[in-house]
Amino acid sequence: MNAMAPQEARQPSAPGRVWKYGDGVNTDVLFPGKYTYTLRAAADIAAHALEDLDPVFTAKAVAGDVIVAGRNFGNGSSREQAVTCLMYRGVAAVVARSFARIYFRNGINQGLLLITCAAVVDAAQTGDAIEIDLAHSVIRLNGEAHAFPPLSPNTRSIIAAGGLVAHVRHKLGLSTTAEVKFTD
């Protein structure tokens, strides 16, 4: 298994493949809690993505694949590994009918593209070809176009930067967080 760098997972540019799941996919099946404080390396975290939901996912998912799911994706705890495991595995985006609020915020903060589009959820099946055109707010699923609500300019900027920390560093003109000067 080869973990992808987070930036590789963020910007879909070529068709990927759908991994379809149902409603209520919670953070414990996205990334098992038992690994939360024991794994640190991206490859190790990626190796356990979805292992309790879909045991073949980590063996067969490739960079650029997209998860499609039903309602309330990412409910449960606020552990950021439930987001980063997907990014490190190379997932380009998650398209769902709805997201748990804390997961949605964690996803944006980490730079994972999260899109709400019920039409894609209804039409998609595991293995389908999928391509996301963020500039035009369109998802092409097996050649058919489905519009989704455009992301706000701020959200798009955070995603493009690779997450909130990178976005703020860019806005402040800093190359690293270490350059932040604290005063008493």
C-alpha positions in Angstrom: 0.0 0.0 0.0 1.3 3.4 -1.0 0.0 6.4 0.9 -0.5 9.5 -1.2 0.6 13.0 -0.2 -2.5 15.0 0.9 -2.1 17.5 -2.1 -2.4 14.6 -4.5 -5.8 13.7 -3.1 -7.3 17.2 -3.2 -7.5 18.2 -6.8 -9.4 15.8 -8.9 -8.2 16.2 -12.5 -8.9 12.9 -14.1 -11.7 10.4 -13.8 -11.6 8.4 -10.7 -13.6 5.4 -9.5 -16.6 5.4 -7.1 -16.6 3.6 -3.7 -20.3 3.6 -2.7 -21.5 3.4 0.9 -24.8 4.0 2.6 -26.2 6.3 5.3 -24.6 7.0 8.7 -21.0 6.1 7.9 -19.4 7.1 11.2 -15.9 8.1 12.1 -15.2 4.8 13.9 -15.6 2.9 10.6 -13.7 5.5 8.6 -10.7 5.1 11.0 -10.8 2.7 13.9 -10.4 4.5 17.2 -8.0 1.9 18.5 -5.3 3.4 16.3 -5.9 7.0 17.1 -3.0 7.4 19.5 -0.7 4.7 18.2 -0.2 5.6 14.5 1.5 8.7 13.3 2.9 8.0 9.8 0.7 8.8 6.9 1.2 5.4 5.4 0.2 3.7 8.6 -2.9 5.8 8.9 -3.8 5.2 5.3 -3.4 1.5 5.7 -6.4 1.4 8.1 -8.8 3.6 6.2 -12.3 2.1 6.2 -11.0 -1.3 7.4 -14.1 -1.9 9.5 -16.5 -0.8 6.8 -14.9 -2.2 3.6 -11.9 -4.6 4.1 -10.9 -4.4 0.4 -10.8 -0.6 0.3 -7.2 -0.1 1.3 -6.0 -2.9 -1.0 -7.9 -1.7 -4.1 -8.4 2.1 -3.8 -6.2 4.3 -5.9 -5.4 7.9 -5.9 -8.2 9.9 -7.4 -11.0 7.6 -6.3 -14.1 9.2 -4.8 -16.3 8.0 -1.9 -20.0 8.4 -2.5 -22.3 8.0 0.5 -25.7 8.7 1.9 -26.9 10.9 4.8 -24.9 12.0 7.8 -21.5 10.9 6.5 -18.8 11.2 9.2 -21.0 11.3 12.3 -19.4 10.4 15.6 -16.2 11.7 17.1 -14.2 14.7 16.0 -11.0 12.8 15.4 -9.2 14.3 12.4 -7.8 10.8 11.4 -11.3 10.1 10.0 -10.5 12.7 7.4 -6.7 12.3 7.0 -6.9 8.6 6.5 -8.9 9.2 3.3 -6.5 11.9 2.2 -3.4 9.8 2.8 -5.1 6.9 0.9 -5.5 9.2 -2.1 -9.3 9.8 -2.0 -10.0 12.9 -4.2 -13.3 13.8 -2.6 -16.3 12.6 -0.7 -19.7 13.1 -2.3 -22.7 12.6 0.1 -26.3 13.4 0.5 -25.3 15.2 3.8 -22.4 15.4 6.2 -22.2 15.5 10.0 -21.3 19.1 10.8 -18.1 18.4 12.7 -16.8 16.1 9.9 -17.6 18.7 7.3 -15.6 21.3 9.2 -12.7 18.9 9.8 -12.7 17.9 6.2 -12.5 21.5 5.0 -9.9 22.3 7.7 -7.7 19.4 6.5 -8.3 20.2 2.8 -10.5 17.3 1.8 -13.0 18.1 -0.9 -16.5 17.4 0.4 -19.5 17.9 -1.9 -23.2 17.5 -1.3 -25.0 16.1 -4.4 -28.1 13.8 -3.9 -28.3 13.1 -7.7 -24.9 11.5 -7.7 -25.7 9.5 -4.5 -28.8 8.2 -6.2 -27.1 7.3 -9.5 -23.7 6.1 -8.4 -22.6 2.5 -7.9 -19.2 1.2 -6.8 -16.8 1.1 -9.7 -18.5 3.8 -11.7 -16.3 6.4 -13.5 -16.5 9.8 -11.8 -14.9 13.2 -12.5 -15.4 16.4 -10.5 -15.3 19.8 -12.3 -15.0 22.1 -9.3 -14.7 25.2 -11.5 -18.2 24.5 -13.0 -19.7 22.8 -10.0 -20.4 19.6 -12.0 -19.8 16.0 -11.3 -19.6 13.7 -14.3 -20.7 10.2 -13.4 -20.4 7.6 -16.3 -20.5 10.6 -18.7 -23.7 12.2 -17.3 -23.4 15.6 -15.7 -24.8 16.4 -12.3 -24.7 19.9 -10.9 -23.9 20.5 -7.3 -24.1 23.7 -5.2 -20.9 25.8 -5.7 -18.5 25.9 -2.8 -17.9 29.4 -1.4 -14.8 31.2 -2.6 -13.4 30.9 0.9 -14.0 27.2 1.1 -12.5 26.7 -2.4 -9.4 28.7 -1.3 -8.9 26.6 1.8 -9.2 23.4 -0.3 -6.8 24.7 -3.0 -4.3 25.7 -0.3 -4.4 22.2 1.2 -6.3 23.0 4.3 -6.9 25.8 6.8 -3.4 26.1 8.2 -1.8 26.3 4.8 -4.5 28.8 3.7 -3.8 31.1 6.7 0.0 30.8 6.2 -0.5 31.9 2.6 -2.7 34.8 3.6 -0.1 35.9 6.1 2.8 35.4 3.7 4.5 32.8 5.7 6.2 29.7 4.4 5.9 27.7 7.7 4.0 27.9 10.9 7.3 28.3 12.7 7.5 31.8 11.3 4.6 32.9 13.5 5.9 35.3 16.1 4.2 35.2 19.5 4.2 38.2 21.8 3.3 38.5 25.5 
